[in-house]
Amino acid sequence: MANLYFPICALFCSFLLIVTFFAKKRIKSAETKLFSGLLITSFLDSILMVLIIYIAYVKPDSKSLYYLNKLDFLQYLFWATFFFLYFYNITFRVGKKKKSIMPKIVIFINIVISILIFISPIDIHTKNNIMYASGQAVNILYIICALYFLAIIISVLFNLKRVKGRKFIPLLALILLAFVLLIVRSINPSLLIIPAVLTYIDLIMFFTIENPDVKMIYELNKNKKLLESMSEEKSNFLFSMSQDTKKPIENILEVKKMLENEKDLKTIDTGLKVIENNARGLKNIINNVLDISSISSSKLAVTNETYNIYPLLNTVLSNVKKKMNSKVSLRTNISKNIPMELYGDSVKLKQVITSILFNAAKFTKEGYIELSANEIVKYDVCRLIIEIEDSGKGMSVEKLNELLKSNSDLEDTDLLKLNSLDVDLKLAFKIIRKLGGFINVKSEENKGSTFTIVLDQKIKQEKDPYYSKYIFNKKKVIAVSDSLQILKSMNTLASKYDIEFLTTMHGNDLVQRVEDGEVFDLIILEDEMKQTSALAILGKLQEAKKGFNTPTIVMLNKNKESLKEHYVEDGFNDYLKKENLEEEFDRIIKKYI
């Protein structure tokens, strides 16, 4: 029964690998699917080997040993197959658009080999408590496995530039262990270590297999932080602008009050100059905002949303059919590989396609109009290539140049046309440019025109609660201060910790968030702010949410350090000294997070 040691160890190890791997939800990529096959075949092989050795020990002449050994041979065959396909996939990087025929070839080969293994004879040796198999079926198995491993090595050698990183460590381990197996087999053929070797290679692959989950989490986290940063900057800018506009208005009102009963002309003259200076300052601030607004109004308002390109094109085609001459045929050639959910301004894209098609229908009296749609997908972006060709009137060189050289800025008349859905070709060109794409035109008089729209659109990623839970389960900390410098310093300090750190310059924003149900793990409030105080914000938070118990820290100046105990009595959990911000921030985070 000594032969059982290695198979039993392999059985327990492979079982733990399966539990660990399948316990958590993973992206179903080609690599993870093939690795799943390796794990399952190793586990089944270990079970069969333990069963075979036990039966050989209890009942050496049992006929079941013959069939169990052949089933075990199939497990070796499947494992070698999955191993080959895994390395073939990561070496040649076969994409979704161009599917490889290799899996079909491998399936056909395995069917033939499986039949040969079952019809070929094997010899079962069960003398002196030793069990091993030999014969023609064993030789066939070893030959086909050797060919698979040779194919792996050849594919790697032909793609040496891709052979970088730790994913190829399992291949090196297999080559090394293959030599060990040959040596052990020649010395002691009864020592059954193949299941242990296969499981050991699976274990190495478990730590080296490319994990797309991590990449996705990183990208989502990065985008989330970027959006939060933009939101905070916008909020802080608006708060800063409101403070800048309030101050000169307060000065004007204060001087006006002083001059109401003033009779001294010099004092009145000085006061008027103060009012004038504050008014000019206020005008400059407002002008700056108006300049920003005027720039924004000259741009096209882009409304991004999730849409499906197929019903959009079907609707457009259905509308243009009503405008077409009966002698004109409408052709379509729409790729089936365009992602179902894109993210962009579908309304304006639809207006552009409709405009070009209607123009084609207007000037094509006979012949055809053809709409083609194709895609180029890279990472999370889909490049739409929509081509509209007609056999109509065409355009002169002068008109074509006029169209291509038209100013890309939108005018008020363009916006009116856009709102009334009256989009001509010039406006269609402007819209596509504003959406980040371009239109290419080829046209000859009396021969027809071809418009090619090229536009990049984001591909909507599928939401997965597993990833959401992973990303959004970080401890959430928010700091409130009307000093941008303090908030920037705290943001820098927070980057050292694995926390989600938010900032705001006005307490009402925090109160509103809490009222809306947002949950924070720690709140830091600056005590002395222009518009309010930390104590006032704490009171509003306690009113906004019954049973409010979020740890709340007050930031104190050095001159108020002696009053720290009073703040704790008022409801704050702790205090933080601004003069020693780095050490104090570190202390608070370690204590409450």
C-alpha positions as CSV (number, residue, x, y, z in Angstrom):
1,M,0.0,0.0,0.0
2,A,3.1,2.3,-0.1
3,N,2.0,3.2,-3.6
4,L,-0.9,5.1,-2.1
5,Y,1.2,7.9,-0.5
6,F,1.7,10.1,-3.6
7,P,-1.8,9.6,-5.0
8,I,-3.5,10.5,-1.6
9,C,-1.3,13.6,-1.3
10,A,-2.2,14.6,-4.8
11,L,-5.9,14.0,-4.1
12,F,-5.9,16.3,-1.0
13,C,-3.9,19.0,-2.8
14,S,-6.0,19.0,-5.9
15,F,-9.2,19.0,-3.8
16,L,-7.9,22.1,-2.0
17,L,-7.0,23.8,-5.3
18,I,-10.5,23.2,-6.7
19,V,-12.2,24.5,-3.6
20,T,-9.9,27.6,-3.5
21,F,-10.3,28.3,-7.3
22,F,-14.0,27.8,-7.6
23,A,-15.0,29.4,-4.3
24,K,-14.7,32.9,-5.7
25,K,-16.4,34.2,-8.8
26,R,-13.9,34.8,-11.7
27,I,-14.0,36.2,-15.2
28,K,-14.6,33.4,-17.7
29,S,-11.6,34.0,-20.0
30,A,-10.0,31.3,-22.2
31,E,-7.2,30.9,-19.7
32,T,-9.4,30.4,-16.6
33,K,-11.6,27.9,-18.5
34,L,-8.6,25.8,-19.6
35,F,-7.1,26.0,-16.1
36,S,-10.4,24.8,-14.7
37,G,-10.2,21.8,-17.0
38,L,-6.6,21.0,-15.7
39,L,-7.8,21.1,-12.1
40,I,-10.8,18.9,-12.7
41,T,-8.8,16.3,-14.7
42,S,-6.1,16.2,-12.0
43,F,-8.7,15.7,-9.3
44,L,-10.4,12.9,-11.2
45,D,-7.0,11.3,-11.9
46,S,-6.1,11.3,-8.2
47,I,-9.4,9.7,-7.3
48,L,-9.0,7.0,-10.0
49,M,-5.4,6.3,-9.0
50,V,-6.3,5.8,-5.3
51,L,-9.2,3.5,-6.3
52,I,-7.0,1.5,-8.7
53,I,-4.3,0.9,-6.1
54,Y,-6.8,0.0,-3.4
55,I,-8.6,-2.6,-5.6
56,A,-5.2,-3.9,-6.7
57,Y,-4.3,-4.5,-3.1
58,V,-7.6,-6.0,-2.0
59,K,-8.5,-8.0,-5.2
60,P,-5.5,-8.1,-7.6
61,D,-7.3,-10.2,-10.2
62,S,-10.4,-7.9,-10.5
63,K,-11.4,-7.2,-14.1
64,S,-12.4,-3.6,-13.0
65,L,-8.7,-2.7,-12.9
66,Y,-8.5,-3.1,-16.7
67,Y,-11.3,-0.5,-17.3
68,L,-10.3,1.8,-14.4
69,N,-6.8,2.0,-15.8
70,K,-8.1,2.9,-19.3
71,L,-10.3,5.7,-17.8
72,D,-7.2,6.9,-15.9
73,F,-5.3,7.0,-19.2
74,L,-8.1,9.3,-20.6
75,Q,-7.5,11.7,-17.7
76,Y,-3.8,11.9,-18.6
77,L,-4.8,12.6,-22.2
78,F,-7.3,15.3,-21.2
79,W,-4.8,16.9,-18.9
80,A,-2.1,17.1,-21.6
81,T,-4.8,18.5,-24.0
82,F,-5.8,21.3,-21.6
83,F,-2.1,22.0,-20.9
84,F,-1.4,22.3,-24.7
85,L,-4.4,24.5,-25.4
86,Y,-3.5,26.8,-22.4
87,F,-0.1,27.5,-23.8
88,Y,-1.3,27.7,-27.3
89,N,-3.8,30.4,-26.2
90,I,-1.3,32.5,-24.3
91,T,1.4,32.1,-27.0
92,F,-0.7,33.0,-30.1
93,R,-3.3,35.2,-28.3
94,V,-6.2,34.1,-30.4
95,G,-8.9,36.8,-30.2
96,K,-12.7,36.6,-30.3
97,K,-13.0,37.9,-33.9
98,K,-10.6,35.3,-35.3
99,K,-11.3,32.0,-33.7
100,S,-8.7,29.3,-34.0
101,I,-9.6,25.9,-35.4
102,M,-7.0,24.3,-33.1
103,P,-9.6,23.2,-30.5
104,K,-11.5,21.3,-33.2
105,I,-8.4,19.6,-34.4
106,V,-7.5,18.6,-30.8
107,I,-11.0,17.2,-30.2
108,F,-10.8,15.1,-33.4
109,I,-7.3,13.8,-32.4
110,N,-8.5,13.0,-28.8
111,I,-11.5,11.0,-30.1
112,V,-9.2,8.9,-32.3
113,I,-6.7,8.4,-29.5
114,S,-9.4,7.5,-27.0
115,I,-10.7,4.8,-29.3
116,L,-7.2,3.4,-29.8
117,I,-6.6,3.4,-26.0
118,F,-9.8,1.5,-25.4
119,I,-9.2,-1.2,-28.1
120,S,-5.5,-1.6,-27.4
121,P,-4.4,-4.2,-24.8
122,I,-2.7,-3.3,-21.5
123,D,-1.0,-5.5,-18.9
124,I,-1.8,-5.0,-15.2
125,H,1.1,-5.9,-12.8
126,T,0.0,-6.6,-9.3
127,K,2.7,-8.7,-7.7
128,N,4.2,-8.3,-4.2
129,N,1.8,-5.4,-3.4
130,I,3.1,-3.5,-6.4
131,M,0.7,-2.3,-9.1
132,Y,1.5,-0.6,-12.5
133,A,0.3,-0.9,-16.1
134,S,2.2,-1.5,-19.3
135,G,1.4,-2.4,-22.9
136,Q,0.3,-0.9,-26.2
137,A,-2.4,1.4,-24.7
138,V,0.2,2.9,-22.3
139,N,2.7,3.4,-25.2
140,I,0.0,5.2,-27.3
141,L,-0.8,7.5,-24.3
142,Y,2.9,8.3,-23.7
143,I,3.5,9.1,-27.4
144,I,0.5,11.4,-27.8
145,C,1.4,13.2,-24.5
146,A,5.0,13.6,-25.7
147,L,3.7,15.1,-29.0
148,Y,1.5,17.6,-27.2
149,F,4.4,18.7,-25.0
150,L,6.7,18.9,-28.1
151,A,4.0,21.1,-29.8
152,I,4.0,23.4,-26.8
153,I,7.8,23.8,-26.9
154,I,7.7,24.5,-30.7
155,S,4.9,27.1,-30.3
156,V,6.9,28.9,-27.6
157,L,10.1,28.8,-29.8
158,F,8.2,30.3,-32.7
159,N,6.9,33.1,-30.5
160,L,9.9,34.0,-28.3
161,K,9.0,37.6,-28.2
162,R,5.8,36.8,-26.4
163,V,7.6,34.4,-24.0
164,K,8.0,36.9,-21.1
165,G,6.7,36.8,-17.6
166,R,6.0,34.1,-15.1
167,K,3.2,32.4,-16.9
168,F,5.7,30.1,-18.6
169,I,7.1,28.8,-15.3
170,P,4.7,25.8,-15.4
171,L,6.2,24.8,-18.7
172,L,9.7,24.8,-17.3
173,A,8.5,22.9,-14.3
174,L,6.9,20.3,-16.6
175,I,10.1,19.9,-18.6
176,L,12.1,19.4,-15.4
177,L,9.6,17.0,-13.9
178,A,9.3,15.0,-17.1
179,F,13.0,14.1,-16.7
180,V,12.4,13.2,-13.1
181,L,9.5,10.9,-14.2
182,L,11.7,9.2,-16.8
183,I,14.4,8.5,-14.2
184,V,11.9,7.3,-11.5
185,R,10.1,5.2,-14.2
186,S,13.3,3.5,-15.2
187,I,14.4,2.8,-11.6
188,N,11.0,1.9,-10.0
189,P,8.0,1.7,-12.4
190,S,5.7,0.9,-9.5
191,L,6.2,4.3,-7.9
192,L,3.1,6.2,-9.1
193,I,4.0,9.8,-8.8
194,I,2.3,11.1,-12.0
195,P,-0.8,12.4,-10.1
196,A,1.4,14.2,-7.7
197,V,3.4,15.8,-10.6
198,L,0.3,17.0,-12.4
199,T,-1.2,18.5,-9.2
200,Y,2.1,20.2,-8.4
201,I,2.1,21.8,-11.9
202,D,-1.5,22.9,-11.3
203,L,-0.4,24.5,-8.0
204,I,2.3,26.4,-9.8
205,M,-0.1,27.6,-12.4
206,F,-2.6,28.7,-9.7
207,F,0.0,31.4,-8.7
208,T,1.2,32.3,-12.2
209,I,-2.0,32.3,-14.3
210,E,-2.9,35.7,-15.6
211,N,-5.8,37.1,-13.5
212,P,-7.9,39.6,-15.5
213,D,-9.9,40.3,-12.3
214,V,-7.1,42.3,-10.9
215,K,-6.7,44.4,-14.1
216,M,-10.5,45.1,-14.2
217,I,-10.5,46.1,-10.5
218,Y,-7.6,48.4,-11.0
219,E,-9.2,50.1,-14.0
220,L,-12.5,50.5,-12.2
221,N,-10.9,51.9,-9.1
222,K,-8.8,54.3,-11.2
223,N,-11.9,55.6,-13.0
224,K,-13.9,55.8,-9.8
225,K,-11.1,58.0,-8.2
226,L,-11.0,60.2,-11.3
227,L,-14.7,60.8,-11.2
228,E,-14.7,61.5,-7.5
229,S,-11.8,63.9,-8.0
230,M,-13.6,65.8,-10.7
231,S,-16.7,66.0,-8.6
232,E,-14.8,67.3,-5.6
233,E,-12.9,69.9,-7.7
234,K,-16.2,71.1,-9.2
235,S,-17.8,71.4,-5.8
236,N,-14.8,73.1,-4.3
237,F,-14.6,75.6,-7.2
238,L,-18.2,76.5,-6.8
239,F,-17.8,77.0,-3.1
240,S,-14.7,79.1,-3.7
241,M,-16.5,81.2,-6.3
242,S,-19.5,81.8,-3.9
243,Q,-17.1,83.0,-1.2
244,D,-15.3,85.3,-3.7
245,T,-18.5,86.9,-4.8
246,K,-20.0,87.3,-1.3
247,K,-17.0,89.3,0.1
248,P,-17.2,92.3,-2.3
249,I,-21.0,92.4,-2.0
250,E,-20.7,92.5,1.8
251,N,-18.1,95.3,1.5
252,I,-20.4,97.3,-0.7
253,L,-23.3,96.9,1.7
254,E,-21.2,97.8,4.7
255,V,-19.8,101.0,3.0
256,K,-23.3,101.9,1.8
257,K,-24.6,101.7,5.4
258,M,-21.7,103.9,6.7
259,L,-22.4,106.6,4.1
260,E,-26.2,106.8,4.7
261,N,-25.8,109.6,7.2
262,E,-22.3,110.8,6.3
263,K,-21.9,114.5,5.4
264,D,-18.2,114.8,5.0
265,L,-17.4,114.9,1.3
266,K,-14.0,113.4,1.6
267,T,-15.3,110.4,3.5
268,I,-18.1,110.0,1.0
269,D,-15.6,110.2,-1.9
270,T,-13.4,107.5,-0.2
271,G,-16.4,105.3,0.4
272,L,-17.5,105.6,-3.3
273,K,-14.1,104.6,-4.4
274,V,-14.3,101.5,-2.1
275,I,-17.7,100.7,-3.7
276,E,-16.3,101.2,-7.2
277,N,-13.3,98.9,-6.5
278,N,-15.4,96.2,-5.1
279,A,-17.9,96.4,-7.9
280,R,-15.0,96.2,-10.5
281,G,-13.7,93.1,-8.7
282,L,-17.1,91.5,-8.6
283,K,-17.5,92.3,-12.3
284,N,-14.2,90.7,-13.1
285,I,-15.2,87.5,-11.2
286,I,-18.6,87.4,-13.0
287,N,-16.9,88.1,-16.4
288,N,-14.6,85.1,-15.8
289,V,-17.6,82.9,-15.1
290,L,-19.4,84.3,-18.1
291,D,-16.4,83.6,-20.3
292,I,-16.5,80.0,-19.2
293,S,-20.2,79.9,-19.9
294,S,-19.9,81.4,-23.3
295,I,-17.3,78.8,-24.3
296,S,-19.6,76.1,-23.1
297,S,-22.5,77.4,-25.0
298,S,-20.6,77.4,-28.2
299,K,-19.9,73.8,-27.8
300,L,-22.4,71.0,-28.6
301,A,-24.0,69.6,-25.5
302,V,-23.1,65.9,-25.7
303,T,-25.4,63.5,-23.8
304,N,-23.7,60.2,-23.2
305,E,-25.9,57.1,-22.5
306,T,-25.9,53.4,-23.1
307,Y,-27.4,52.4,-26.5
308,N,-27.6,49.5,-28.9
309,I,-26.4,50.3,-32.5
310,Y,-28.6,47.7,-34.2
311,P,-32.1,49.1,-33.4
312,L,-30.7,52.6,-34.1
313,L,-29.7,51.6,-37.6
314,N,-32.9,49.7,-38.2
315,T,-35.0,52.8,-37.3
316,V,-32.9,55.0,-39.6
317,L,-33.2,52.5,-42.5
318,S,-36.9,52.2,-41.9
319,N,-37.3,56.1,-42.1
320,V,-35.2,56.5,-45.2
321,K,-37.1,53.8,-47.1
322,K,-40.1,56.2,-47.1
323,K,-38.0,58.9,-48.8
324,M,-36.5,56.6,-51.5
325,N,-37.5,56.4,-55.2
326,S,-39.0,53.1,-56.1
327,K,-36.2,52.5,-58.6
328,V,-33.6,52.6,-55.8
329,S,-32.7,49.5,-53.8
330,L,-31.5,49.7,-50.2
331,R,-28.7,47.4,-49.3
332,T,-27.3,46.7,-45.8
333,N,-24.1,45.0,-44.6
334,I,-24.0,45.3,-40.8
335,S,-21.4,43.3,-38.8
336,K,-22.8,41.0,-36.2
337,N,-19.8,41.6,-33.9
338,I,-20.5,45.2,-32.9
339,P,-20.9,45.2,-29.1
340,M,-24.6,45.3,-28.0
341,E,-24.1,48.0,-25.5
342,L,-22.1,51.1,-26.4
343,Y,-21.8,54.4,-24.5
344,G,-22.1,57.7,-26.3
345,D,-24.6,60.2,-27.8
346,S,-26.8,58.0,-29.8
347,V,-29.3,60.8,-30.6
348,K,-26.8,62.9,-32.4
349,L,-25.2,59.9,-34.1
350,K,-28.6,58.9,-35.4
351,Q,-29.2,62.5,-36.7
352,V,-25.9,62.4,-38.6
353,I,-26.6,58.9,-40.2
354,T,-30.2,60.0,-41.0
355,S,-28.9,63.3,-42.6
356,I,-26.5,61.5,-44.9
357,L,-29.0,58.8,-45.9
358,F,-31.7,61.4,-46.6
359,N,-29.3,63.3,-48.7
360,A,-28.5,60.1,-50.6
361,A,-32.2,59.4,-51.1
362,K,-32.8,62.9,-52.4
363,F,-30.1,62.8,-55.1
364,T,-30.3,59.1,-56.1
365,K,-33.1,58.6,-58.6
366,E,-32.1,55.0,-59.5
367,G,-29.5,52.5,-58.6
368,Y,-28.8,51.7,-55.0
369,I,-28.0,53.1,-51.5
370,E,-25.9,50.8,-49.3
371,L,-25.2,51.1,-45.5
372,S,-22.4,49.1,-44.1
373,A,-21.4,49.0,-40.4
374,N,-18.2,47.4,-39.0
375,E,-16.2,47.6,-35.9
376,I,-12.6,47.5,-34.5
377,V,-12.6,46.6,-30.8
378,K,-9.6,47.2,-28.6
379,Y,-9.8,47.0,-24.9
380,D,-13.0,48.8,-23.8
381,V,-13.3,50.9,-27.0
382,C,-15.3,50.1,-30.1
383,R,-14.4,52.1,-33.3
384,L,-17.5,52.3,-35.3
385,I,-17.0,52.4,-39.1
386,I,-20.3,53.3,-40.8
387,E,-20.1,53.6,-44.6
388,I,-23.0,55.0,-46.7
389,E,-22.6,54.6,-50.5
390,D,-25.0,55.7,-53.2
391,S,-25.1,55.7,-57.0
392,G,-26.7,59.1,-57.2
393,K,-25.9,62.5,-58.5
394,G,-22.5,62.9,-56.7
395,M,-20.8,66.3,-55.9
396,S,-18.6,68.6,-57.8
397,V,-15.0,69.2,-56.6
398,E,-16.0,72.8,-55.5
399,K,-18.9,71.6,-53.4
400,L,-16.8,68.8,-51.9
401,N,-14.1,71.2,-50.9
402,E,-16.6,73.6,-49.4
403,L,-18.0,70.7,-47.3
404,L,-14.6,69.5,-46.1
405,K,-13.3,73.0,-45.3
406,S,-16.4,74.1,-43.4
407,N,-15.7,75.6,-40.0
408,S,-16.2,73.1,-37.2
409,D,-17.6,75.7,-34.7
410,L,-21.3,75.6,-34.1
411,E,-23.3,78.7,-34.7
412,D,-26.6,79.7,-33.2
413,T,-28.4,78.8,-36.5
414,D,-26.7,75.3,-36.3
415,L,-28.1,74.8,-32.8
416,L,-31.6,75.8,-33.9
417,K,-31.4,73.3,-36.8
418,L,-30.1,70.6,-34.4
419,N,-33.0,71.2,-32.0
420,S,-35.5,71.1,-34.9
421,L,-33.9,67.9,-36.2
422,D,-33.0,69.8,-39.5
423,V,-29.5,68.5,-39.9
424,D,-27.8,69.2,-43.2
425,L,-24.4,67.7,-44.4
426,K,-22.3,70.7,-43.1
427,L,-23.9,70.4,-39.7
428,A,-23.5,66.6,-39.7
429,F,-19.7,67.1,-40.2
430,K,-19.6,69.5,-37.3
431,I,-21.5,67.2,-35.0
432,I,-19.3,64.2,-35.7
433,R,-16.2,66.4,-35.0
434,K,-17.7,67.5,-31.7
435,L,-18.4,63.8,-30.8
436,G,-14.7,63.1,-31.4
437,G,-15.0,61.4,-34.8
438,F,-14.6,62.3,-38.4
439,I,-16.3,61.8,-41.8
440,N,-14.4,60.9,-45.0
441,V,-16.1,61.6,-48.3
442,K,-15.4,60.3,-51.9
443,S,-17.6,61.6,-54.6
444,E,-17.8,62.0,-58.4
445,E,-20.4,63.8,-60.4
446,N,-23.0,61.5,-61.9
447,K,-21.3,58.5,-60.3
448,G,-22.3,58.7,-56.7
449,S,-20.8,59.4,-53.2
450,T,-19.4,57.4,-50.3
451,F,-19.5,58.8,-46.8
452,T,-17.5,57.0,-44.1
453,I,-18.2,57.8,-40.5
454,V,-15.5,56.9,-38.0
455,L,-16.4,57.2,-34.3
456,D,-14.9,55.7,-31.2
457,Q,-17.5,54.6,-28.5
458,K,-16.9,53.2,-25.1
459,I,-18.1,49.6,-24.6
460,K,-20.3,49.3,-21.5
461,Q,-18.8,46.9,-19.1
462,E,-21.1,44.4,-17.4
463,K,-21.7,45.1,-13.8
464,D,-20.8,42.4,-11.4
465,P,-21.7,42.6,-7.7
466,Y,-18.6,40.7,-6.9
467,Y,-16.4,43.4,-8.3
468,S,-18.6,46.2,-6.9
469,K,-18.3,44.6,-3.5
470,Y,-14.6,44.3,-3.8
471,I,-14.1,47.9,-4.9
472,F,-16.6,49.7,-2.7
473,N,-15.8,47.9,0.5
474,K,-12.9,50.2,1.4
475,K,-13.3,52.3,4.5
476,K,-14.7,55.7,3.5
477,V,-13.3,58.8,5.2
478,I,-14.5,62.4,4.5
479,A,-12.9,65.6,5.6
480,V,-14.6,69.1,5.7
481,S,-12.5,72.3,5.6
482,D,-12.8,75.6,3.8
483,S,-9.0,75.6,3.3
484,L,-7.9,74.0,0.0
485,Q,-4.4,73.7,1.3
486,I,-5.5,71.6,4.3
487,L,-7.6,69.4,2.1
488,K,-4.8,68.9,-0.4
489,S,-2.3,68.0,2.4
490,M,-4.8,65.5,3.9
491,N,-5.4,64.0,0.5
492,T,-1.7,63.4,0.1
493,L,-1.5,61.7,3.5
494,A,-4.6,59.6,2.8
495,S,-3.0,58.1,-0.4
496,K,-0.6,56.1,1.9
497,Y,-3.5,54.1,3.3
498,D,-6.0,51.6,1.7
499,I,-9.0,53.9,2.3
500,E,-11.4,55.9,0.2
501,F,-10.8,59.5,1.1
502,L,-13.2,62.3,0.1
503,T,-13.1,66.0,0.7
504,T,-15.6,68.9,0.7
505,M,-15.4,72.6,1.5
506,H,-18.9,73.0,2.9
507,G,-20.6,71.2,5.7
508,N,-24.0,71.2,4.1
509,D,-22.7,68.9,1.4
510,L,-21.7,66.4,4.0
511,V,-25.1,66.7,5.8
512,Q,-26.9,66.2,2.5
513,R,-24.9,63.1,1.7
514,V,-25.7,61.6,5.1
515,E,-29.4,62.5,4.6
516,D,-29.3,60.7,1.2
517,G,-28.1,57.5,2.9
518,E,-24.3,57.7,2.1
519,V,-22.3,55.9,4.9
520,F,-18.9,57.0,6.1
521,D,-16.6,55.2,8.5
522,L,-14.9,58.4,9.7
523,I,-15.6,62.1,9.5
524,I,-13.0,64.8,10.1
525,L,-14.4,68.4,10.6
526,E,-12.3,71.6,10.8
527,D,-13.5,73.6,13.8
528,E,-13.1,77.2,12.7
529,M,-14.6,77.8,9.3
530,K,-15.9,81.0,7.8
531,Q,-19.5,80.0,7.3
532,T,-20.0,77.4,10.1
533,S,-18.3,75.4,12.8
534,A,-17.6,71.7,13.4
535,L,-20.1,71.7,16.3
536,A,-22.8,73.1,14.1
537,I,-22.2,70.5,11.4
538,L,-22.2,67.7,14.0
539,G,-25.6,68.9,15.3
540,K,-27.0,68.8,11.7
541,L,-25.6,65.3,11.2
542,Q,-27.3,64.1,14.4
543,E,-30.6,65.6,13.2
544,A,-30.2,64.2,9.7
545,K,-29.7,60.6,10.8
546,K,-31.3,59.1,13.9
547,G,-28.8,57.2,16.0
548,F,-25.8,58.9,14.2
549,N,-22.7,57.1,15.5
550,T,-20.0,57.6,12.9
551,P,-16.7,58.5,14.6
552,T,-16.3,62.3,14.1
553,I,-13.0,64.0,14.7
554,V,-12.6,67.8,15.1
555,M,-9.5,69.6,13.8
556,L,-8.2,72.2,16.3
557,N,-5.8,75.0,16.2
558,K,-3.0,75.1,18.8
559,N,-4.7,77.9,20.7
560,K,-7.8,75.6,21.3
561,E,-5.9,72.5,22.4
562,S,-6.7,73.2,26.0
563,L,-10.5,72.9,25.2
564,K,-10.2,69.4,23.6
565,E,-12.0,67.7,26.5
566,H,-15.0,70.1,26.0
567,Y,-15.2,69.0,22.4
568,V,-15.3,65.3,23.5
569,E,-18.1,66.2,25.9
570,D,-20.0,67.9,23.1
571,G,-20.1,64.7,21.1
572,F,-16.8,64.4,19.1
573,N,-15.0,61.1,19.4
574,D,-11.5,62.6,19.2
575,Y,-9.5,65.7,18.1
576,L,-6.8,66.3,15.6
577,K,-4.1,69.0,15.9
578,K,-3.6,70.9,12.6
579,E,0.0,72.0,13.6
580,N,1.1,68.4,13.6
581,L,-1.1,67.1,10.8
582,E,0.9,64.2,9.5
583,E,1.4,62.4,12.9
584,E,-2.1,63.2,14.0
585,F,-3.7,62.0,10.8
586,D,-1.7,58.8,11.1
587,R,-2.8,58.3,14.7
588,I,-6.5,58.9,13.9
589,I,-6.5,56.5,10.9
590,K,-4.9,53.7,12.8
591,K,-7.2,54.2,15.7
592,Y,-10.6,54.4,13.9
593,I,-10.0,52.6,10.6
